[in-house]
Amino acid sequence: MSTRRDFIKQSSIVGLASVVNPLETLATIPLQKTTNEKTKWADGSRLVVSVSMQFEAGNQPNTADSPFPKIKDGYKDLPANTWFQYGYKEGIPRMLDNWDKLSIKVTSHMVGAAVLNKPDLAKEIVSRGHEAAAHGMNWNDSYNLPYEEEKKYIKDGVDAVKNITGVTPIGYNANWLRRGENTLNILQELGFKYHIDDLSRDEPFIIQVKNKDFAVVPYTLRCNDILLIEGKGFSIDQFFNQVKAEFDQLYEESETKRRQLSISFHDRIGGTPQMVKTAYDLIKYMQSHKGVSFKRKDEIAELVLNDKTTIRE
C-alpha cells in the first residue's frame, strides 16, 4: 500500500534526478517568447483613472445590506432606511461638489428605481458633465431570469434613466457584478457599448458578442468603498493607503504598458465627509503625476474600441 512517506521519497528521487542533469531537463521545457513591445493609450495618457459613483439609494429592499443586524421579518428597517437616504440627501451632492473642485468627470451607475425616486438628482449628475450608466431597474438579481425577462429588466432601467435625464446609457453594471449567460447578448441587442462586470485585467479589452466588438472596462473590489459596509475594522487611512499603493504600482507599470486604475464610491458611503476628504487627497496626489488622466467609462470604451492595439479576447 502506497503511503504519504513513499510518495515523498519518490518525489525526492525525481527531484534529485533533475538536479543531477539540469541541462537535459531544461532541454525538455519549451522556451516562451517574451516581448518588450510597449502599449499606450491612444490619446497619449500614461495612466487612466476611472471613478465610479453608484446612485442606488431610494428603492432598496428591506433586506439590503446595511451596518445594522438583519431585522425580523414583517418589520420595516427604519434606521437602515435612513442610512440609505443619506446617499441622496448628503452623499451624492457632496461628491458632485468634490468632483467639480478636482475638475474630473465620473461615471454614475444608476439604478432605475432610484432615478425615478430622485429625478432631480439624476438630472443634476448629467448636467454637471458625468456619465449616466445603467445599473438595472432595481436591486434584484437578473442572472437567473429567462432571456426575455432579463432583457425587460435591463431595458426598464435604461428607459428610466433616458426618460429622466435624456441620456441613453451605453454602459452596464449588474447587481453585484453577477451577469448571466445571456446578459452580454442582451446588452449588445440593446445598443450598449461596454460592461464593467469583469475583474480579470488592469486595462480594458475587447470581446466578441454576437460577432461584434464589445468593450470591457474592468471594475474593482480592491479600491471599492463597499468594503466599509460593515463598519468593522476599516478606516479612511486604510482606504487611502490601499488605493495609493495600487496607483503607485500601476503608475510604474504604465511606463511601458497600458494601465487603468478603477475606484468605486457608493452614494451612502463614499459621500460621507471623511470619505470625500480622503478622495480629494487621493486624487490630488494622483494629479501630481505626469500623464495621469481621469475619464468617464464611456470615453474609455470609445478609446479602446477605436484602437487597433487593444487586447482582444
C-alpha positions as CSV (number, residue, x, y, z in Angstrom):
1,M,0.0,0.0,0.0
2,S,1.4,3.4,-1.0
3,T,1.8,5.8,1.9
4,R,2.4,9.5,2.1
5,R,6.0,8.7,3.1
6,D,6.5,6.6,0.0
7,F,5.2,9.5,-2.1
8,I,7.6,11.9,-0.5
9,K,10.5,9.6,-1.1
10,Q,9.6,9.1,-4.8
11,S,9.2,12.9,-5.2
12,S,12.6,13.4,-3.7
13,I,14.2,10.9,-6.1
14,V,12.6,12.7,-9.1
15,G,13.8,16.0,-7.7
16,L,17.4,14.7,-7.4
17,A,17.3,13.3,-10.9
18,S,16.6,16.8,-12.3
19,V,19.4,18.3,-10.3
20,V,21.9,15.6,-11.5
21,N,21.3,16.5,-15.1
22,P,19.7,20.0,-15.2
23,L,20.7,20.8,-18.8
24,E,18.8,17.7,-20.1
25,T,15.8,18.6,-18.0
26,L,15.8,22.2,-19.3
27,A,16.0,21.0,-22.8
28,T,12.6,19.4,-22.5
29,I,10.9,22.7,-21.4
30,P,9.6,24.8,-24.4
31,L,11.0,28.3,-24.4
32,Q,8.4,31.1,-24.2
33,K,8.8,34.2,-26.2
34,T,9.0,37.4,-24.3
35,T,8.3,40.9,-25.7
36,N,9.3,44.3,-24.8
37,E,6.7,45.9,-27.0
38,K,5.2,49.0,-25.4
39,T,1.5,49.6,-25.3
40,K,0.0,53.0,-24.6
41,W,-3.3,54.9,-24.5
42,A,-4.3,56.3,-27.9
43,D,-4.8,59.8,-26.5
44,G,-1.3,59.9,-25.0
45,S,-2.3,59.3,-21.4
46,R,0.2,57.4,-19.3
47,L,-2.3,56.1,-16.8
48,V,-6.1,56.4,-16.9
49,V,-8.1,56.6,-13.7
50,S,-11.8,55.6,-13.8
51,V,-14.0,56.7,-11.0
52,S,-17.5,55.2,-10.4
53,M,-20.3,56.9,-8.4
54,Q,-23.1,54.4,-7.6
55,F,-26.6,56.0,-7.5
56,E,-28.6,53.3,-5.8
57,A,-30.5,54.5,-2.7
58,G,-34.2,55.2,-2.7
59,N,-35.6,51.8,-3.7
60,Q,-33.5,49.3,-1.7
61,P,-35.3,46.2,-0.4
62,N,-35.9,45.8,3.4
63,T,-33.3,43.1,3.3
64,A,-30.5,45.2,1.7
65,D,-27.1,45.0,3.4
66,S,-26.5,47.8,5.9
67,P,-24.4,48.3,9.1
68,F,-27.4,47.1,11.1
69,P,-28.2,43.4,12.0
70,K,-30.9,41.9,9.9
71,I,-34.4,42.9,11.2
72,K,-37.1,40.3,11.9
73,D,-39.5,39.5,9.0
74,G,-42.5,41.7,8.8
75,Y,-40.9,44.8,10.2
76,K,-39.5,47.8,8.3
77,D,-35.8,48.5,9.0
78,L,-36.3,52.2,9.8
79,P,-32.7,53.1,10.9
80,A,-31.3,51.2,7.8
81,N,-33.6,53.2,5.6
82,T,-32.1,56.5,7.0
83,W,-28.6,55.2,6.3
84,F,-29.6,54.7,2.6
85,Q,-31.4,58.0,2.5
86,Y,-28.1,59.7,3.4
87,G,-26.8,58.7,-0.1
88,Y,-29.2,61.1,-1.9
89,K,-29.6,63.7,0.8
90,E,-25.9,64.2,1.5
91,G,-23.7,61.8,-0.3
92,I,-24.1,62.5,-4.0
93,P,-24.4,66.2,-3.6
94,R,-21.2,66.3,-1.6
95,M,-19.4,64.1,-4.1
96,L,-20.6,66.2,-7.0
97,D,-19.1,69.3,-5.4
98,N,-15.9,67.4,-4.9
99,W,-15.6,66.3,-8.5
100,D,-16.0,69.9,-9.5
101,K,-13.3,71.0,-7.2
102,L,-11.0,68.4,-8.7
103,S,-12.1,69.1,-12.3
104,I,-12.8,65.5,-13.0
105,K,-15.8,63.7,-14.6
106,V,-17.0,60.3,-13.4
107,T,-19.4,57.5,-14.3
108,S,-22.6,57.2,-12.3
109,H,-24.2,53.7,-12.4
110,M,-27.8,54.4,-11.8
111,V,-30.5,52.0,-10.5
112,G,-33.6,52.8,-12.5
113,A,-35.9,52.9,-9.4
114,A,-33.5,55.3,-7.6
115,V,-33.6,57.6,-10.6
116,L,-37.4,57.6,-10.7
117,N,-37.4,58.3,-6.9
118,K,-35.0,61.3,-7.1
119,P,-35.2,62.6,-10.7
120,D,-33.8,66.0,-10.0
121,L,-30.6,64.5,-8.6
122,A,-30.2,62.2,-11.7
123,K,-30.6,65.2,-13.9
124,E,-28.1,67.2,-11.9
125,I,-25.5,64.4,-12.2
126,V,-25.8,64.6,-16.0
127,S,-26.0,68.4,-16.2
128,R,-22.7,68.6,-14.3
129,G,-21.0,66.5,-17.0
130,H,-21.0,63.0,-15.6
131,E,-21.9,59.8,-17.4
132,A,-25.2,58.1,-16.7
133,A,-24.7,54.4,-16.9
134,A,-27.2,51.6,-16.3
135,H,-27.4,49.5,-13.2
136,G,-30.6,47.6,-13.6
137,M,-34.1,48.6,-12.7
138,N,-33.8,47.7,-9.0
139,W,-31.7,45.8,-6.6
140,N,-32.9,42.4,-7.8
141,D,-30.6,39.8,-9.4
142,S,-31.2,39.2,-13.1
143,Y,-28.7,36.5,-13.9
144,N,-31.3,33.8,-13.1
145,L,-34.1,35.3,-15.3
146,P,-35.2,33.9,-18.6
147,Y,-33.9,35.7,-21.7
148,E,-36.9,38.0,-22.3
149,E,-37.4,38.8,-18.6
150,E,-33.8,39.8,-18.2
151,K,-34.0,41.9,-21.3
152,K,-37.0,43.7,-20.0
153,Y,-35.3,44.2,-16.6
154,I,-32.3,45.8,-18.2
155,K,-34.4,47.9,-20.7
156,D,-36.7,49.2,-17.9
157,G,-33.6,50.5,-16.1
158,V,-32.3,52.1,-19.3
159,D,-35.7,53.7,-20.0
160,A,-35.9,55.1,-16.5
161,V,-32.5,56.9,-17.0
162,K,-33.3,58.0,-20.5
163,N,-36.8,59.4,-19.7
164,I,-35.5,61.4,-16.7
165,T,-32.1,62.6,-17.9
166,G,-32.5,62.5,-21.7
167,V,-29.4,60.3,-22.0
168,T,-29.4,56.6,-23.2
169,P,-26.8,54.6,-21.2
170,I,-24.3,52.7,-23.2
171,G,-22.5,51.1,-20.2
172,Y,-23.8,48.4,-17.8
173,N,-23.1,47.2,-14.3
174,A,-25.1,44.2,-13.0
175,N,-26.2,43.8,-9.4
176,W,-23.0,42.7,-7.5
177,L,-21.4,42.1,-10.9
178,R,-23.4,38.9,-11.4
179,R,-24.3,38.8,-15.0
180,G,-25.9,35.7,-16.5
181,E,-25.1,33.6,-19.5
182,N,-27.4,35.8,-21.7
183,T,-26.5,39.2,-20.3
184,L,-23.9,40.2,-22.9
185,N,-26.0,39.2,-25.8
186,I,-28.9,41.3,-24.4
187,L,-26.6,44.3,-23.9
188,Q,-25.4,44.0,-27.5
189,E,-29.0,43.8,-28.7
190,L,-30.0,46.9,-26.7
191,G,-27.1,49.0,-28.1
192,F,-24.7,49.0,-25.2
193,K,-21.0,49.6,-26.0
194,Y,-19.4,48.2,-22.8
195,H,-19.9,46.5,-19.5
196,I,-17.8,46.6,-16.3
197,D,-18.6,43.3,-14.6
198,D,-15.1,41.9,-15.0
199,L,-12.2,41.8,-12.6
200,S,-9.7,40.0,-14.9
201,R,-7.4,42.8,-16.1
202,D,-6.0,46.2,-15.1
203,E,-6.7,47.5,-18.6
204,P,-9.8,47.5,-20.9
205,F,-10.1,44.9,-23.6
206,I,-12.4,43.9,-26.4
207,I,-14.6,40.7,-26.7
208,Q,-16.8,39.5,-29.4
209,V,-20.6,39.4,-28.7
210,K,-22.9,38.3,-31.5
211,N,-19.9,38.6,-33.8
212,K,-19.4,42.3,-33.0
213,D,-16.8,44.2,-30.9
214,F,-17.9,44.9,-27.3
215,A,-15.7,46.7,-24.8
216,V,-14.9,45.5,-21.2
217,V,-13.9,48.3,-18.9
218,P,-12.8,46.4,-15.8
219,Y,-14.2,47.1,-12.3
220,T,-12.7,46.8,-8.9
221,L,-13.3,45.3,-5.5
222,R,-9.9,46.3,-4.1
223,C,-10.5,50.0,-4.4
224,N,-14.2,50.0,-3.6
225,D,-15.7,51.7,-0.6
226,I,-18.3,48.9,-0.3
227,L,-15.7,47.3,2.0
228,L,-16.8,49.8,4.6
229,I,-20.3,48.5,4.7
230,E,-19.9,46.5,7.9
231,G,-18.1,49.4,9.6
232,K,-15.8,47.0,11.3
233,G,-12.0,47.4,11.5
234,F,-11.8,49.7,8.5
235,S,-10.6,53.3,8.3
236,I,-10.1,56.1,5.9
237,D,-6.3,55.6,6.4
238,Q,-6.6,52.1,5.2
239,F,-8.6,53.2,2.2
240,F,-6.2,55.9,1.3
241,N,-3.1,53.7,1.6
242,Q,-4.7,50.8,-0.2
243,V,-5.7,52.9,-3.2
244,K,-2.4,54.9,-3.2
245,A,-0.4,51.6,-3.3
246,E,-2.5,50.4,-6.2
247,F,-1.9,53.7,-8.0
248,D,1.9,53.7,-7.4
249,Q,2.3,50.2,-8.7
250,L,0.1,50.8,-11.8
251,Y,1.9,54.1,-12.5
252,E,5.2,52.4,-12.5
253,E,3.9,49.7,-14.9
254,S,2.3,52.3,-17.1
255,E,5.7,53.4,-18.3
256,T,5.7,50.5,-20.7
257,K,2.1,49.1,-20.6
258,R,-1.4,50.4,-20.9
259,R,-2.9,50.6,-17.4
260,Q,-6.2,51.6,-15.8
261,L,-7.0,52.3,-12.2
262,S,-10.6,51.9,-11.1
263,I,-12.0,53.4,-7.9
264,S,-15.6,53.0,-6.8
265,F,-17.7,55.1,-4.5
266,H,-21.3,54.4,-3.3
267,D,-23.8,57.2,-2.6
268,R,-24.2,56.4,1.2
269,I,-20.6,55.5,1.8
270,G,-18.3,57.5,-0.5
271,G,-20.4,60.6,0.1
272,T,-19.6,60.8,3.8
273,P,-17.4,63.8,4.9
274,Q,-14.4,61.6,5.8
275,M,-14.5,59.7,2.5
276,V,-14.9,62.8,0.4
277,K,-11.9,64.4,2.1
278,T,-10.0,61.2,1.6
279,A,-11.0,61.0,-2.1
280,Y,-9.9,64.6,-2.6
281,D,-6.5,63.9,-1.1
282,L,-6.0,60.8,-3.1
283,I,-7.0,62.4,-6.4
284,K,-4.8,65.4,-5.8
285,Y,-1.9,63.1,-5.2
286,M,-2.6,61.2,-8.5
287,Q,-3.0,64.5,-10.4
288,S,0.5,65.5,-9.3
289,H,1.9,62.7,-11.5
290,K,2.6,63.4,-15.2
291,G,0.4,61.7,-17.7
292,V,-2.5,60.8,-15.4
293,S,-5.9,61.4,-16.8
294,F,-9.4,60.9,-15.4
295,K,-12.0,59.6,-17.8
296,R,-15.6,58.5,-17.8
297,K,-16.1,54.9,-18.7
298,D,-17.9,55.7,-22.0
299,E,-14.8,57.7,-23.0
300,I,-12.6,54.7,-22.2
301,A,-14.8,52.4,-24.1
302,E,-14.7,54.7,-27.2
303,L,-10.9,54.9,-27.0
304,V,-10.3,51.1,-26.9
305,L,-12.9,50.2,-29.5
306,N,-11.2,52.5,-32.0
307,D,-7.6,51.4,-31.1
308,K,-6.2,48.6,-33.1
309,T,-3.7,47.7,-30.4
310,T,-6.4,47.0,-27.8
311,I,-6.2,43.5,-26.3
312,R,-8.8,41.1,-27.9
313,E,-10.2,38.0,-26.3
